[in-house]
């Protein structure tokens, strides 16, 4: 999801745990750029969808699906490399990260504070890292 010039504010290519942390941080930086007065553009669109906006709902759903799949693919690669516990459900982990971020960005906007976004991101990363196999940092 990068612009042709590679200038998109969020990089959705995740190849490391550091990339996952950067993914969360990039969303926070996007909010800070607007003094915490905006949430996620996709979440905002989704929140505004009415029963008559089926095509918009489908479009936003597809955007979330792409992001979820990028997250899940990262977790799946980590699992295939033996870095995540067998019990780790990569799809649910991706849904968790996406839902946490959406809620955190909404709270950040409402409270006009980066604190809830920072805390949620830290806790989300800590939670998904709890599935790491002990021999891997």
Secondary structure, 3 states (H helix, E strand, C coil): CCCCCCCCCCCCCCCCHHHHHHHHHHHHHHHHHCCCCCCCHHHHHHHHCCCCCHHHHHHHHHHHHHHHHHHHHHHHHHHHCCCECCCCCHHHHHHHHHHHHHHHHHHHHHHCCCHHHHHHHHHHHHHHHCCECCCCC
